[in-house]
Amino acid sequence: MHMLMDELEITTVADRSAARVVRVSVAGDLDAATVPRLRTALAAAVAERPERLELDLARVTFCSSGAVTELDAVQRFLPGRLVITDARRPVRRMLELCDLTDWLRAA
């Protein structure tokens, strides 16, 4: 799939069972052009009041510091826990640099 520079694909699946897990899958670059879309999707996920918000970043090829700031803000407003799954090396490195590796989990 070919994506334009400012194109971001976001899919959200909410499990409304007792576990209350919301899974958000993201594909593309998380940069200044796409962070507003990420913010909107994550705000909707937080509104579900999940016990766990799983953010699948397997198809994210770049993650800016602005995107990390957005994730940090989400964690503060989330009633449950933020878990990042399947992050590629560039995304993992950014999280390591920001000392946020406690969010990482292998899927």
C-alpha positions in Angstrom: 0.0 0.0 0.0 1.4 3.4 -1.0 0.7 6.2 1.4 1.1 10.0 0.9 3.4 11.8 3.2 0.6 13.2 5.4 -1.6 10.1 5.2 -2.2 8.1 8.3 -4.3 5.0 8.6 -6.0 4.4 12.0 -8.3 1.6 13.0 -10.0 1.3 16.4 -11.6 -1.7 17.9 -13.3 -1.6 21.3 -14.0 -4.6 23.4 -16.8 -3.7 25.6 -16.7 -6.9 27.6 -15.6 -6.9 31.3 -12.0 -6.4 30.2 -12.8 -3.1 28.4 -9.8 -3.1 26.0 -9.6 -0.6 23.2 -7.1 -1.5 20.4 -5.9 1.3 18.1 -3.8 0.2 15.1 -1.8 2.9 13.3 0.0 2.8 9.9 2.2 5.5 8.4 4.4 8.3 9.8 3.5 10.0 13.1 4.7 13.5 12.4 3.5 17.1 12.6 1.1 16.5 9.7 -0.5 13.4 11.2 -0.5 13.9 15.0 -3.8 15.8 14.9 -5.5 12.7 13.5 -3.8 10.5 16.0 -5.0 12.9 18.8 -8.6 12.7 17.6 -8.5 8.8 17.4 -6.9 8.6 20.9 -9.4 11.0 22.4 -12.2 8.8 21.1 -10.5 5.7 22.6 -10.0 7.4 26.0 -13.7 8.4 25.9 -14.5 4.6 26.0 -12.8 4.6 29.4 -10.9 1.4 28.8 -9.0 -0.5 31.4 -6.3 -0.9 28.8 -5.6 1.0 25.6 -3.5 -1.0 23.2 -1.7 1.0 20.6 -0.5 -1.3 17.7 2.4 0.5 16.0 3.6 -2.3 13.9 3.1 -0.3 10.7 4.4 3.0 11.9 7.6 3.9 10.1 8.4 7.2 11.9 7.5 8.7 15.3 8.2 12.3 16.1 8.7 13.8 19.5 5.3 15.5 19.0 3.7 12.1 18.7 5.4 10.9 21.9 4.1 14.0 23.7 0.6 13.2 22.5 1.0 9.6 23.8 2.2 10.9 27.2 -0.9 13.2 27.4 -3.2 10.3 26.6 -1.6 8.2 29.4 -2.3 11.0 31.9 -6.0 11.1 31.0 -6.5 7.4 30.6 -8.3 5.7 33.4 -6.4 2.5 32.6 -3.1 1.6 31.1 -1.5 2.5 27.8 0.3 -0.5 26.1 2.2 -0.1 22.9 2.5 -3.3 20.9 4.7 -4.3 18.0 6.7 -1.1 17.7 9.3 -1.1 15.1 12.9 -0.1 15.9 12.7 3.6 15.1 9.6 4.0 17.3 11.1 1.9 20.1 14.2 4.1 19.9 12.2 7.3 20.3 10.4 5.8 23.3 13.7 4.7 24.8 15.1 8.2 24.3 12.1 9.6 26.2 12.4 7.0 28.9 8.9 5.6 28.1 9.8 1.9 27.6 7.3 0.8 30.3 4.6 1.3 27.6 6.2 -1.3 25.3 4.9 -4.9 25.1 5.6 -7.5 22.5 2.3 -8.8 21.0 
